[in-house]
């Protein structure tokens, strides 16, 4: 087992199966941080434009990819 601490959460990872193990208190902290992350991230989309006959396809998105969850930022 390898122990790591990420964002105040202690995580043990098995070196053979790569499974993650958390204590109950750490699981609670992780859930709280996940909820805070979602609350602060908010919607990041623009309203859909009205479709007209002369519209062209938008340019390909080249901006930074936003993590889907706080856990993605921790272990991604």
N, CA, C, O and CB atoms as a CASP TS submission, in Angstrom:
PFRMAT TS
TARGET T0000
AUTHOR 0000-0000-0000
METHOD Language model
MODEL 1
PARENT N/A
ATOM      1  N   UNK     1       0.828  -1.180   0.000  1.00  0.00           N
ATOM      2  CA  UNK     1       0.000   0.000   0.000  1.00  0.00           C
ATOM      3  C   UNK     1       0.879   1.252   0.000  1.00  0.00           C
ATOM      4  O   UNK     1       1.878   1.336   0.714  1.00  0.00           O
ATOM      5  CB  UNK     1      -0.946  -0.007   1.208  1.00  0.00           C
ATOM      6  N   UNK     2       0.483   2.194  -0.803  1.00  0.00           N
ATOM      7  CA  UNK     2       1.145   3.478  -0.857  1.00  0.00           C
ATOM      8  C   UNK     2       0.181   4.531  -0.332  1.00  0.00           C
ATOM      9  O   UNK     2      -0.956   4.614  -0.797  1.00  0.00           O
ATOM     10  CB  UNK     2       1.615   3.809  -2.298  1.00  0.00           C
ATOM     11  N   UNK     3       0.620   5.337   0.630  1.00  0.00           N
ATOM     12  CA  UNK     3      -0.236   6.388   1.191  1.00  0.00           C
ATOM     13  C   UNK     3       0.132   7.731   0.570  1.00  0.00           C
ATOM     14  O   UNK     3       1.303   8.078   0.419  1.00  0.00           O
ATOM     15  CB  UNK     3      -0.101   6.448   2.740  1.00  0.00           C
ATOM     16  N   UNK     4      -0.914   8.469   0.217  1.00  0.00           N
ATOM     17  CA  UNK     4      -0.738   9.820  -0.316  1.00  0.00           C
ATOM     18  C   UNK     4      -1.754  10.728   0.350  1.00  0.00           C
ATOM     19  O   UNK     4      -2.793  10.276   0.832  1.00  0.00           O
ATOM     20  CB  UNK     4      -0.895   9.849  -1.871  1.00  0.00           C
ATOM     21  N   UNK     5      -1.442  12.006   0.370  1.00  0.00           N
ATOM     22  CA  UNK     5      -2.405  12.987   0.847  1.00  0.00           C
ATOM     23  C   UNK     5      -2.639  13.987  -0.259  1.00  0.00           C
ATOM     24  O   UNK     5      -1.700  14.579  -0.791  1.00  0.00           O
ATOM     25  CB  UNK     5      -1.914  13.690   2.144  1.00  0.00           C
ATOM     26  N   UNK     6      -3.901  14.172  -0.602  1.00  0.00           N
ATOM     27  CA  UNK     6      -4.296  15.116  -1.640  1.00  0.00           C
ATOM     28  C   UNK     6      -5.430  15.974  -1.106  1.00  0.00           C
ATOM     29  O   UNK     6      -6.459  15.448  -0.682  1.00  0.00           O
ATOM     30  CB  UNK     6      -4.721  14.379  -2.946  1.00  0.00           C
ATOM     31  N   UNK     7      -5.254  17.273  -1.120  1.00  0.00           N
ATOM     32  CA  UNK     7      -6.282  18.228  -0.677  1.00  0.00           C
ATOM     33  C   UNK     7      -6.802  17.897   0.712  1.00  0.00           C
ATOM     34  O   UNK     7      -7.999  18.029   0.969  1.00  0.00           O
ATOM     35  CB  UNK     7      -7.444  18.251  -1.664  1.00  0.00           C
ATOM     36  N   UNK     8      -5.922  17.468   1.614  1.00  0.00           N
ATOM     37  CA  UNK     8      -6.314  17.165   2.975  1.00  0.00           C
ATOM     38  C   UNK     8      -6.981  15.820   3.162  1.00  0.00           C
ATOM     39  O   UNK     8      -7.486  15.527   4.246  1.00  0.00           O
ATOM     40  CB  UNK     8      -7.209  18.207   3.458  1.00  0.00           C
ATOM     41  N   UNK     9      -6.994  14.997   2.125  1.00  0.00           N
ATOM     42  CA  UNK     9      -7.612  13.672   2.178  1.00  0.00           C
ATOM     43  C   UNK     9      -6.513  12.624   2.080  1.00  0.00           C
ATOM     44  O   UNK     9      -5.711  12.649   1.146  1.00  0.00           O
ATOM     45  CB  UNK     9      -8.666  13.487   1.036  1.00  0.00           C
ATOM     46  N   UNK    10      -6.471  11.708   3.036  1.00  0.00           N
ATOM     47  CA  UNK    10      -5.481  10.640   3.034  1.00  0.00           C
ATOM     48  C   UNK    10      -6.017   9.457   2.232  1.00  0.00           C
ATOM     49  O   UNK    10      -7.094   8.934   2.519  1.00  0.00           O
ATOM     50  CB  UNK    10      -5.127  10.210   4.481  1.00  0.00           C
ATOM     51  N   UNK    11      -5.254   9.045   1.227  1.00  0.00           N
ATOM     52  CA  UNK    11      -5.663   7.968   0.328  1.00  0.00           C
ATOM     53  C   UNK    11      -4.591   6.887   0.343  1.00  0.00           C
ATOM     54  O   UNK    11      -3.401   7.180   0.228  1.00  0.00           O
ATOM     55  CB  UNK    11      -5.899   8.498  -1.121  1.00  0.00           C
ATOM     56  N   UNK    12      -5.023   5.627   0.488  1.00  0.00           N
ATOM     57  CA  UNK    12      -4.106   4.493   0.378  1.00  0.00           C
ATOM     58  C   UNK    12      -4.395   3.804  -0.949  1.00  0.00           C
ATOM     59  O   UNK    12      -5.551   3.547  -1.283  1.00  0.00           O
ATOM     60  CB  UNK    12      -4.263   3.493   1.591  1.00  0.00           C
ATOM     61  N   UNK    13      -3.338   3.507  -1.704  1.00  0.00           N
ATOM     62  CA  UNK    13      -3.504   2.846  -2.993  1.00  0.00           C
ATOM     63  C   UNK    13      -2.717   1.551  -3.004  1.00  0.00           C
ATOM     64  O   UNK    13      -1.531   1.523  -2.678  1.00  0.00           O
ATOM     65  CB  UNK    13      -3.054   3.764  -4.148  1.00  0.00           C
ATOM     66  N   UNK    14      -3.407   0.463  -3.390  1.00  0.00           N
ATOM     67  CA  UNK    14      -2.772  -0.841  -3.490  1.00  0.00           C
ATOM     68  C   UNK    14      -1.833  -0.830  -4.688  1.00  0.00           C
ATOM     69  O   UNK    14      -2.220  -0.404  -5.776  1.00  0.00           O
ATOM     70  CB  UNK    14      -3.830  -1.975  -3.616  1.00  0.00           C
ATOM     71  N   UNK    15      -0.612  -1.292  -4.499  1.00  0.00           N
ATOM     72  CA  UNK    15       0.370  -1.275  -5.582  1.00  0.00           C
ATOM     73  C   UNK    15       0.118  -2.364  -6.613  1.00  0.00           C
ATOM     74  O   UNK    15       0.582  -2.244  -7.747  1.00  0.00           O
ATOM     75  CB  UNK    15       1.761  -1.427  -5.018  1.00  0.00           C
ATOM     76  N   UNK    16      -0.607  -3.428  -6.255  1.00  0.00           N
ATOM     77  CA  UNK    16      -0.840  -4.493  -7.233  1.00  0.00           C
ATOM     78  C   UNK    16      -2.133  -4.290  -8.028  1.00  0.00           C
ATOM     79  O   UNK    16      -2.130  -4.448  -9.249  1.00  0.00           O
ATOM     80  CB  UNK    16      -0.883  -5.836  -6.529  1.00  0.00           C
ATOM     81  N   UNK    17      -3.243  -3.942  -7.354  1.00  0.00           N
ATOM     82  CA  UNK    17      -4.513  -3.798  -8.087  1.00  0.00           C
ATOM     83  C   UNK    17      -4.870  -2.349  -8.365  1.00  0.00           C
ATOM     84  O   UNK    17      -5.831  -2.078  -9.085  1.00  0.00           O
ATOM     85  CB  UNK    17      -5.636  -4.447  -7.310  1.00  0.00           C
ATOM     86  N   UNK    18      -4.098  -1.396  -7.795  1.00  0.00           N
ATOM     87  CA  UNK    18      -4.298   0.041  -7.949  1.00  0.00           C
ATOM     88  C   UNK    18      -5.617   0.536  -7.369  1.00  0.00           C
ATOM     89  O   UNK    18      -6.082   1.617  -7.731  1.00  0.00           O
ATOM     90  CB  UNK    18      -4.229   0.405  -9.396  1.00  0.00           C
ATOM     91  N   UNK    19      -6.233  -0.248  -6.463  1.00  0.00           N
ATOM     92  CA  UNK    19      -7.457   0.168  -5.793  1.00  0.00           C
ATOM     93  C   UNK    19      -7.182   1.293  -4.814  1.00  0.00           C
ATOM     94  O   UNK    19      -6.099   1.359  -4.232  1.00  0.00           O
ATOM     95  CB  UNK    19      -8.099  -1.010  -5.074  1.00  0.00           C
ATOM     96  N   UNK    20      -8.154   2.180  -4.627  1.00  0.00           N
ATOM     97  CA  UNK    20      -8.035   3.297  -3.703  1.00  0.00           C
ATOM     98  C   UNK    20      -8.839   2.993  -2.449  1.00  0.00           C
ATOM     99  O   UNK    20      -9.965   2.503  -2.533  1.00  0.00           O
ATOM    100  CB  UNK    20      -8.511   4.616  -4.358  1.00  0.00           C
ATOM    101  N   UNK    21      -8.267   3.281  -1.290  1.00  0.00           N
ATOM    102  CA  UNK    21      -8.916   3.016  -0.020  1.00  0.00           C
ATOM    103  C   UNK    21      -8.913   4.287   0.819  1.00  0.00           C
ATOM    104  O   UNK    21      -7.887   4.955   0.952  1.00  0.00           O
ATOM    105  CB  UNK    21      -8.216   1.858   0.730  1.00  0.00           C
ATOM    106  N   UNK    22     -10.083   4.617   1.386  1.00  0.00           N
ATOM    107  CA  UNK    22     -10.257   5.822   2.182  1.00  0.00           C
ATOM    108  C   UNK    22     -10.869   5.468   3.522  1.00  0.00           C
ATOM    109  O   UNK    22     -11.648   4.520   3.628  1.00  0.00           O
ATOM    110  CB  UNK    22     -11.131   6.846   1.444  1.00  0.00           C
ATOM    111  N   UNK    23     -10.514   6.233   4.547  1.00  0.00           N
ATOM    112  CA  UNK    23     -11.204   6.109   5.822  1.00  0.00           C
ATOM    113  C   UNK    23     -12.542   6.836   5.689  1.00  0.00           C
ATOM    114  O   UNK    23     -12.720   7.655   4.788  1.00  0.00           O
ATOM    115  CB  UNK    23     -10.343   6.693   7.006  1.00  0.00           C
ATOM    116  N   UNK    24     -13.476   6.537   6.583  1.00  0.00           N
ATOM    117  CA  UNK    24     -14.798   7.164   6.523  1.00  0.00           C
ATOM    118  C   UNK    24     -14.745   8.678   6.587  1.00  0.00           C
ATOM    119  O   UNK    24     -15.456   9.358   5.848  1.00  0.00           O
ATOM    120  CB  UNK    24     -15.655   6.655   7.640  1.00  0.00           C
ATOM    121  N   UNK    25     -13.906   9.213   7.468  1.00  0.00           N
ATOM    122  CA  UNK    25     -13.777  10.664   7.603  1.00  0.00           C
ATOM    123  C   UNK    25     -13.219  11.282   6.328  1.00  0.00           C
ATOM    124  O   UNK    25     -13.647  12.363   5.923  1.00  0.00           O
ATOM    125  CB  UNK    25     -12.878  11.015   8.794  1.00  0.00           C
ATOM    126  N   UNK    26     -12.272  10.607   5.699  1.00  0.00           N
ATOM    127  CA  UNK    26     -11.700  11.122   4.446  1.00  0.00           C
ATOM    128  C   UNK    26     -12.712  11.058   3.313  1.00  0.00           C
ATOM    129  O   UNK    26     -12.741  11.940   2.455  1.00  0.00           O
ATOM    130  CB  UNK    26     -10.442  10.332   4.066  1.00  0.00           C
ATOM    131  N   UNK    27     -13.538  10.025   3.304  1.00  0.00           N
ATOM    132  CA  UNK    27     -14.594   9.929   2.285  1.00  0.00           C
ATOM    133  C   UNK    27     -15.553  11.110   2.437  1.00  0.00           C
ATOM    134  O   UNK    27     -15.973  11.702   1.443  1.00  0.00           O
ATOM    135  CB  UNK    27     -15.368   8.572   2.404  1.00  0.00           C
ATOM    136  N   UNK    28     -15.899  11.451   3.686  1.00  0.00           N
ATOM    137  CA  UNK    28     -16.775  12.597   3.931  1.00  0.00           C
ATOM    138  C   UNK    28     -16.157  13.899   3.455  1.00  0.00           C
ATOM    139  O   UNK    28     -16.836  14.731   2.854  1.00  0.00           O
ATOM    140  CB  UNK    28     -17.103  12.698   5.404  1.00  0.00           C
ATOM    141  N   UNK    29     -14.857  14.079   3.725  1.00  0.00           N
ATOM    142  CA  UNK    29     -14.157  15.287   3.262  1.00  0.00           C
ATOM    143  C   UNK    29     -14.150  15.363   1.743  1.00  0.00           C
ATOM    144  O   UNK    29     -14.351  16.430   1.164  1.00  0.00           O
ATOM    145  CB  UNK    29     -12.715  15.315   3.795  1.00  0.00           C
ATOM    146  N   UNK    30     -13.918  14.232   1.110  1.00  0.00           N
ATOM    147  CA  UNK    30     -13.889  14.188  -0.347  1.00  0.00           C
ATOM    148  C   UNK    30     -15.253  14.566  -0.927  1.00  0.00           C
ATOM    149  O   UNK    30     -15.325  15.302  -1.912  1.00  0.00           O
ATOM    150  CB  UNK    30     -13.472  12.791  -0.832  1.00  0.00           C
ATOM    151  N   UNK    31     -16.321  14.072  -0.328  1.00  0.00           N
ATOM    152  CA  UNK    31     -17.677  14.398  -0.787  1.00  0.00           C
ATOM    153  C   UNK    31     -17.947  15.893  -0.608  1.00  0.00           C
ATOM    154  O   UNK    31     -18.512  16.531  -1.496  1.00  0.00           O
ATOM    155  CB  UNK    31     -18.736  13.562  -0.015  1.00  0.00           C
ATOM    156  N   UNK    32     -17.543  16.458   0.548  1.00  0.00           N
ATOM    157  CA  UNK    32     -17.731  17.894   0.780  1.00  0.00           C
ATOM    158  C   UNK    32     -16.967  18.729  -0.247  1.00  0.00           C
ATOM    159  O   UNK    32     -17.498  19.706  -0.777  1.00  0.00           O
ATOM    160  CB  UNK    32     -17.279  18.267   2.197  1.00  0.00           C
ATOM    161  N   UNK    33     -15.724  18.343  -0.524  1.00  0.00           N
ATOM    162  CA  UNK    33     -14.931  19.084  -1.498  1.00  0.00           C
ATOM    163  C   UNK    33     -15.515  18.951  -2.899  1.00  0.00           C
ATOM    164  O   UNK    33     -15.480  19.905  -3.676  1.00  0.00           O
ATOM    165  CB  UNK    33     -13.485  18.597  -1.484  1.00  0.00           C
ATOM    166  N   UNK    34     -16.047  17.785  -3.226  1.00  0.00           N
ATOM    167  CA  UNK    34     -16.686  17.587  -4.530  1.00  0.00           C
ATOM    168  C   UNK    34     -17.900  18.510  -4.658  1.00  0.00           C
ATOM    169  O   UNK    34     -18.084  19.151  -5.693  1.00  0.00           O
ATOM    170  CB  UNK    34     -17.109  16.099  -4.717  1.00  0.00           C
ATOM    171  N   UNK    35     -18.726  18.580  -3.615  1.00  0.00           N
ATOM    172  CA  UNK    35     -19.902  19.450  -3.645  1.00  0.00           C
ATOM    173  C   UNK    35     -19.508  20.915  -3.772  1.00  0.00           C
ATOM    174  O   UNK    35     -20.133  21.657  -4.530  1.00  0.00           O
ATOM    175  CB  UNK    35     -20.745  19.247  -2.388  1.00  0.00           C
ATOM    176  N   UNK    36     -18.470  21.346  -3.037  1.00  0.00           N
ATOM    177  CA  UNK    36     -17.993  22.724  -3.136  1.00  0.00           C
ATOM    178  C   UNK    36     -17.460  23.023  -4.527  1.00  0.00           C
ATOM    179  O   UNK    36     -17.681  24.111  -5.059  1.00  0.00           O
ATOM    180  CB  UNK    36     -16.911  22.989  -2.094  1.00  0.00           C
ATOM    181  N   UNK    37     -16.757  22.063  -5.120  1.00  0.00           N
ATOM    182  CA  UNK    37     -16.199  22.258  -6.459  1.00  0.00           C
ATOM    183  C   UNK    37     -17.323  22.479  -7.468  1.00  0.00           C
ATOM    184  O   UNK    37     -17.242  23.377  -8.306  1.00  0.00           O
ATOM    185  CB  UNK    37     -15.332  21.044  -6.874  1.00  0.00           C
ATOM    186  N   UNK    38     -18.377  21.654  -7.386  1.00  0.00           N
ATOM    187  CA  UNK    38     -19.495  21.802  -8.323  1.00  0.00           C
ATOM    188  C   UNK    38     -20.232  23.115  -8.101  1.00  0.00           C
ATOM    189  O   UNK    38     -20.653  23.762  -9.061  1.00  0.00           O
ATOM    190  CB  UNK    38     -20.468  20.628  -8.183  1.00  0.00           C
ATOM    191  N   UNK    39     -20.392  23.513  -6.844  1.00  0.00           N
ATOM    192  CA  UNK    39     -21.085  24.771  -6.547  1.00  0.00           C
ATOM    193  C   UNK    39     -20.307  25.967  -7.081  1.00  0.00           C
ATOM    194  O   UNK    39     -20.904  26.933  -7.557  1.00  0.00           O
ATOM    195  CB  UNK    39     -21.300  24.920  -5.035  1.00  0.00           C
ATOM    196  N   UNK    40     -18.974  25.910  -7.006  1.00  0.00           N
ATOM    197  CA  UNK    40     -18.175  27.047  -7.458  1.00  0.00           C
ATOM    198  C   UNK    40     -17.921  27.043  -8.963  1.00  0.00           C
ATOM    199  O   UNK    40     -17.636  28.092  -9.540  1.00  0.00           O
ATOM    200  CB  UNK    40     -16.860  27.061  -6.732  1.00  0.00           C
ATOM    201  N   UNK    41     -18.019  25.883  -9.606  1.00  0.00           N
ATOM    202  CA  UNK    41     -17.712  25.835 -11.039  1.00  0.00           C
ATOM    203  C   UNK    41     -18.817  26.474 -11.869  1.00  0.00           C
ATOM    204  O   UNK    41     -18.535  27.129 -12.873  1.00  0.00           O
ATOM    205  CB  UNK    41     -17.497  24.392 -11.487  1.00  0.00           C
ATOM    206  N   UNK    42     -20.070  26.291 -11.464  1.00  0.00           N
ATOM    207  CA  UNK    42     -21.194  26.914 -12.154  1.00  0.00           C
ATOM    208  C   UNK    42     -21.255  26.561 -13.628  1.00  0.00           C
ATOM    209  O   UNK    42     -20.370  25.886 -14.154  1.00  0.00           O
ATOM    210  CB  UNK    42     -21.123  28.399 -12.002  1.00  0.00           C
ATOM    211  N   UNK    43     -22.291  27.016 -14.281  1.00  0.00           N
ATOM    212  CA  UNK    43     -22.420  26.725 -15.711  1.00  0.00           C
ATOM    213  C   UNK    43     -21.359  27.469 -16.518  1.00  0.00           C
ATOM    214  O   UNK    43     -21.063  28.632 -16.245  1.00  0.00           O
ATOM    215  CB  UNK    43     -23.823  27.102 -16.211  1.00  0.00           C
ATOM    216  N   UNK    44     -20.800  26.803 -17.495  1.00  0.00           N
ATOM    217  CA  UNK    44     -19.748  27.427 -18.303  1.00  0.00           C
ATOM    218  C   UNK    44     -20.137  27.467 -19.778  1.00  0.00           C
ATOM    219  O   UNK    44     -19.269  27.488 -20.651  1.00  0.00           O
ATOM    220  CB  UNK    44     -18.423  26.673 -18.131  1.00  0.00           C
ATOM    221  N   UNK    45     -21.423  27.479 -20.052  1.00  0.00           N
ATOM    222  CA  UNK    45     -21.868  27.489 -21.443  1.00  0.00           C
ATOM    223  C   UNK    45     -22.551  28.816 -21.762  1.00  0.00           C
ATOM    224  O   UNK    45     -23.103  29.476 -20.882  1.00  0.00           O
ATOM    225  CB  UNK    45     -22.824  26.307 -21.722  1.00  0.00           C
ATOM    226  N   UNK    46     -22.501  29.181 -23.005  1.00  0.00           N
ATOM    227  CA  UNK    46     -23.180  30.368 -23.501  1.00  0.00           C
ATOM    228  C   UNK    46     -24.608  29.984 -23.889  1.00  0.00           C
ATOM    229  O   UNK    46     -24.856  28.820 -24.200  1.00  0.00           O
ATOM    230  CB  UNK    46     -22.414  30.991 -24.712  1.00  0.00           C
ATOM    231  N   UNK    47     -25.543  30.916 -23.880  1.00  0.00           N
ATOM    232  CA  UNK    47     -26.879  30.591 -24.362  1.00  0.00           C
ATOM    233  C   UNK    47     -26.820  30.234 -25.847  1.00  0.00           C
ATOM    234  O   UNK    47     -25.988  30.757 -26.588  1.00  0.00           O
ATOM    235  CB  UNK    47     -27.850  31.773 -24.122  1.00  0.00           C
ATOM    236  N   UNK    48     -27.697  29.351 -26.266  1.00  0.00           N
ATOM    237  CA  UNK    48     -27.732  28.953 -27.675  1.00  0.00           C
ATOM    238  C   UNK    48     -28.191  30.113 -28.543  1.00  0.00           C
ATOM    239  O   UNK    48     -29.144  30.809 -28.190  1.00  0.00           O
ATOM    240  CB  UNK    48     -28.658  27.741 -27.877  1.00  0.00           C
ATOM    241  N   UNK    49     -27.525  30.333 -29.675  1.00  0.00           N
ATOM    242  CA  UNK    49     -27.944  31.429 -30.556  1.00  0.00           C
ATOM    243  C   UNK    49     -29.199  31.048 -31.331  1.00  0.00           C
ATOM    244  O   UNK    49     -29.501  29.868 -31.509  1.00  0.00           O
ATOM    245  CB  UNK    49     -26.813  31.803 -31.532  1.00  0.00           C
ATOM    246  N   UNK    50     -29.901  32.034 -31.775  1.00  0.00           N
ATOM    247  CA  UNK    50     -31.072  31.795 -32.627  1.00  0.00           C
ATOM    248  C   UNK    50     -30.571  31.338 -33.994  1.00  0.00           C
ATOM    249  O   UNK    50     -29.677  31.956 -34.572  1.00  0.00           O
ATOM    250  CB  UNK    50     -31.971  33.088 -32.754  1.00  0.00           C
ATOM    251  N   UNK    51     -31.135  30.281 -34.495  1.00  0.00           N
ATOM    252  CA  UNK    51     -30.705  29.715 -35.779  1.00  0.00           C
ATOM    253  C   UNK    51     -31.321  30.509 -36.926  1.00  0.00           C
ATOM    254  O   UNK    51     -32.530  30.738 -36.972  1.00  0.00           O
ATOM    255  CB  UNK    51     -31.100  28.216 -35.883  1.00  0.00           C
ATOM    256  N   UNK    52     -30.452  30.924 -37.853  1.00  0.00           N
ATOM    257  CA  UNK    52     -30.901  31.655 -39.041  1.00  0.00           C
ATOM    258  C   UNK    52     -30.390  30.958 -40.291  1.00  0.00           C
ATOM    259  O   UNK    52     -29.502  30.109 -40.219  1.00  0.00           O
ATOM    260  CB  UNK    52     -30.417  33.129 -39.005  1.00  0.00           C
ATOM    261  N   UNK    53     -30.948  31.314 -41.417  1.00  0.00           N
ATOM    262  CA  UNK    53     -30.608  30.653 -42.692  1.00  0.00           C
ATOM    263  C   UNK    53     -29.143  30.866 -43.085  1.00  0.00           C
ATOM    264  O   UNK    53     -28.546  29.970 -43.681  1.00  0.00           O
ATOM    265  CB  UNK    53     -31.517  31.172 -43.811  1.00  0.00           C
ATOM    266  N   UNK    54     -28.549  32.005 -42.776  1.00  0.00           N
ATOM    267  CA  UNK    54     -27.190  32.304 -43.226  1.00  0.00           C
ATOM    268  C   UNK    54     -26.092  31.882 -42.250  1.00  0.00           C
ATOM    269  O   UNK    54     -24.942  32.287 -42.418  1.00  0.00           O
ATOM    270  CB  UNK    54     -27.071  33.764 -43.483  1.00  0.00           C
ATOM    271  N   UNK    55     -26.413  31.088 -41.249  1.00  0.00           N
ATOM    272  CA  UNK    55     -25.417  30.711 -40.239  1.00  0.00           C
ATOM    273  C   UNK    55     -24.394  29.729 -40.794  1.00  0.00           C
ATOM    274  O   UNK    55     -24.702  28.910 -41.660  1.00  0.00           O
ATOM    275  CB  UNK    55     -26.104  30.104 -39.021  1.00  0.00           C
ATOM    276  N   UNK    56     -23.151  29.828 -40.269  1.00  0.00           N
ATOM    277  CA  UNK    56     -22.105  28.871 -40.608  1.00  0.00           C
ATOM    278  C   UNK    56     -21.721  28.108 -39.341  1.00  0.00           C
ATOM    279  O   UNK    56     -22.041  28.537 -38.232  1.00  0.00           O
ATOM    280  CB  UNK    56     -20.861  29.587 -41.235  1.00  0.00           C
ATOM    281  N   UNK    57     -21.048  27.001 -39.506  1.00  0.00           N
ATOM    282  CA  UNK    57     -20.634  26.190 -38.362  1.00  0.00           C
ATOM    283  C   UNK    57     -19.603  26.953 -37.534  1.00  0.00           C
ATOM    284  O   UNK    57     -18.757  27.646 -38.100  1.00  0.00           O
ATOM    285  CB  UNK    57     -20.056  24.831 -38.831  1.00  0.00           C
ATOM    286  N   UNK    58     -19.655  26.842 -36.214  1.00  0.00           N
ATOM    287  CA  UNK    58     -18.675  27.539 -35.382  1.00  0.00           C
ATOM    288  C   UNK    58     -17.294  26.913 -35.517  1.00  0.00           C
ATOM    289  O   UNK    58     -17.155  25.765 -35.938  1.00  0.00           O
ATOM    290  CB  UNK    58     -19.114  27.527 -33.919  1.00  0.00           C
ATOM    291  N   UNK    59     -16.284  27.682 -35.154  1.00  0.00           N
ATOM    292  CA  UNK    59     -14.907  27.177 -35.186  1.00  0.00           C
ATOM    293  C   UNK    59     -14.744  26.091 -34.130  1.00  0.00           C
ATOM    294  O   UNK    59     -15.485  26.057 -33.148  1.00  0.00           O
ATOM    295  CB  UNK    59     -13.882  28.327 -34.951  1.00  0.00           C
ATOM    296  N   UNK    60     -13.782  25.212 -34.331  1.00  0.00           N
ATOM    297  CA  UNK    60     -13.509  24.131 -33.377  1.00  0.00           C
ATOM    298  C   UNK    60     -13.073  24.727 -32.041  1.00  0.00           C
ATOM    299  O   UNK    60     -12.364  25.733 -32.006  1.00  0.00           O
ATOM    300  CB  UNK    60     -12.417  23.164 -33.926  1.00  0.00           C
ATOM    301  N   UNK    61     -13.495  24.110 -30.956  1.00  0.00           N
ATOM    302  CA  UNK    61     -13.145  24.585 -29.613  1.00  0.00           C
ATOM    303  C   UNK    61     -11.678  24.300 -29.338  1.00  0.00           C
ATOM    304  O   UNK    61     -11.222  23.163 -29.461  1.00  0.00           O
ATOM    305  CB  UNK    61     -14.039  23.916 -28.533  1.00  0.00           C
ATOM    306  N   UNK    62     -10.942  25.343 -28.966  1.00  0.00           N
ATOM    307  CA  UNK    62      -9.517  25.180 -28.687  1.00  0.00           C
ATOM    308  C   UNK    62      -9.148  25.605 -27.276  1.00  0.00           C
ATOM    309  O   UNK    62      -7.967  25.656 -26.932  1.00  0.00           O
ATOM    310  CB  UNK    62      -8.705  25.969 -29.680  1.00  0.00           C
ATOM    311  N   UNK    63     -10.146  25.909 -26.454  1.00  0.00           N
ATOM    312  CA  UNK    63      -9.886  26.372 -25.097  1.00  0.00           C
ATOM    313  C   UNK    63      -9.491  25.223 -24.182  1.00  0.00           C
ATOM    314  O   UNK    63      -9.443  24.067 -24.603  1.00  0.00           O
ATOM    315  CB  UNK    63     -11.107  27.083 -24.541  1.00  0.00           C
ATOM    316  N   UNK    64      -9.211  25.551 -22.927  1.00  0.00           N
ATOM    317  CA  UNK    64      -8.832  24.504 -21.963  1.00  0.00           C
ATOM    318  C   UNK    64     -10.015  23.602 -21.643  1.00  0.00           C
ATOM    319  O   UNK    64     -11.155  24.063 -21.581  1.00  0.00           O
ATOM    320  CB  UNK    64      -8.288  25.133 -20.668  1.00  0.00           C
ATOM    321  N   UNK    65      -9.747  22.341 -21.443  1.00  0.00           N
ATOM    322  CA  UNK    65     -10.784  21.380 -21.093  1.00  0.00           C
ATOM    323  C   UNK    65     -10.997  21.447 -19.587  1.00  0.00           C
ATOM    324  O   UNK    65     -10.053  21.317 -18.809  1.00  0.00           O
ATOM    325  CB  UNK    65     -10.401  19.932 -21.549  1.00  0.00           C
ATOM    326  N   UNK    66     -12.257  21.652 -19.185  1.00  0.00           N
ATOM    327  CA  UNK    66     -12.584  21.755 -17.768  1.00  0.00           C
ATOM    328  C   UNK    66     -12.780  20.359 -17.196  1.00  0.00           C
ATOM    329  O   UNK    66     -13.406  19.504 -17.822  1.00  0.00           O
ATOM    330  CB  UNK    66     -13.850  22.621 -17.550  1.00  0.00           C
ATOM    331  N   UNK    67     -12.242  20.135 -16.004  1.00  0.00           N
ATOM    332  CA  UNK    67     -12.437  18.847 -15.338  1.00  0.00           C
ATOM    333  C   UNK    67     -13.920  18.645 -15.063  1.00  0.00           C
ATOM    334  O   UNK    67     -14.639  19.603 -14.782  1.00  0.00           O
ATOM    335  CB  UNK    67     -11.617  18.769 -14.018  1.00  0.00           C
ATOM    336  N   UNK    68     -14.382  17.389 -15.143  1.00  0.00           N
ATOM    337  CA  UNK    68     -15.788  17.091 -14.906  1.00  0.00           C
ATOM    338  C   UNK    68     -16.112  17.049 -13.426  1.00  0.00           C
ATOM    339  O   UNK    68     -17.270  17.216 -13.044  1.00  0.00           O
ATOM    340  CB  UNK    68     -16.160  15.777 -15.549  1.00  0.00           C
ATOM    341  N   UNK    69     -15.110  16.830 -12.586  1.00  0.00           N
ATOM    342  CA  UNK    69     -15.346  16.699 -11.149  1.00  0.00           C
ATOM    343  C   UNK    69     -14.070  17.026 -10.383  1.00  0.00           C
ATOM    344  O   UNK    69     -12.973  17.030 -10.941  1.00  0.00           O
ATOM    345  CB  UNK    69     -15.838  15.276 -10.800  1.00  0.00           C
ATOM    346  N   UNK    70     -14.237  17.295  -9.103  1.00  0.00           N
ATOM    347  CA  UNK    70     -13.104  17.582  -8.226  1.00  0.00           C
ATOM    348  C   UNK    70     -12.137  16.406  -8.189  1.00  0.00           C
ATOM    349  O   UNK    70     -10.923  16.601  -8.132  1.00  0.00           O
ATOM    350  CB  UNK    70     -13.591  17.911  -6.811  1.00  0.00           C
ATOM    351  N   UNK    71     -12.666  15.188  -8.221  1.00  0.00           N
ATOM    352  CA  UNK    71     -11.833  13.985  -8.180  1.00  0.00           C
ATOM    353  C   UNK    71     -10.940  13.925  -9.425  1.00  0.00           C
ATOM    354  O   UNK    71      -9.799  13.470  -9.348  1.00  0.00           O
ATOM    355  CB  UNK    71     -12.718  12.708  -8.080  1.00  0.00           C
ATOM    356  N   UNK    72     -11.459  14.385 -10.572  1.00  0.00           N
ATOM    357  CA  UNK    72     -10.635  14.435 -11.774  1.00  0.00           C
ATOM    358  C   UNK    72      -9.430  15.332 -11.570  1.00  0.00           C
ATOM    359  O   UNK    72      -8.339  15.030 -12.055  1.00  0.00           O
ATOM    360  CB  UNK    72     -11.452  14.919 -12.962  1.00  0.00           C
ATOM    361  N   UNK    73      -9.620  16.445 -10.849  1.00  0.00           N
ATOM    362  CA  UNK    73      -8.499  17.346 -10.588  1.00  0.00           C
ATOM    363  C   UNK    73      -7.489  16.704  -9.625  1.00  0.00           C
ATOM    364  O   UNK    73      -6.285  16.932  -9.739  1.00  0.00           O
ATOM    365  CB  UNK    73      -9.011  18.681 -10.010  1.00  0.00           C
ATOM    366  N   UNK    74      -7.985  15.906  -8.684  1.00  0.00           N
ATOM    367  CA  UNK    74      -7.093  15.262  -7.729  1.00  0.00           C
ATOM    368  C   UNK    74      -6.255  14.171  -8.373  1.00  0.00           C
ATOM    369  O   UNK    74      -5.041  14.117  -8.171  1.00  0.00           O
ATOM    370  CB  UNK    74      -7.888  14.684  -6.586  1.00  0.00           C
ATOM    371  N   UNK    75      -6.891  13.304  -9.145  1.00  0.00           N
ATOM    372  CA  UNK    75      -6.227  12.103  -9.643  1.00  0.00           C
ATOM    373  C   UNK    75      -6.048  12.109 -11.161  1.00  0.00           C
ATOM    374  O   UNK    75      -5.471  11.167 -11.705  1.00  0.00           O
ATOM    375  CB  UNK    75      -7.011  10.881  -9.232  1.00  0.00           C
ATOM    376  N   UNK    76      -6.524  13.139 -11.856  1.00  0.00           N
ATOM    377  CA  UNK    76      -6.450  13.165 -13.308  1.00  0.00           C
ATOM    378  C   UNK    76      -5.128  13.557 -13.850  1.00  0.00           C
ATOM    379  O   UNK    76      -4.951  13.612 -15.067  1.00  0.00           O
ATOM    380  CB  UNK    76      -7.447  14.062 -13.838  1.00  0.00           C
TER
END
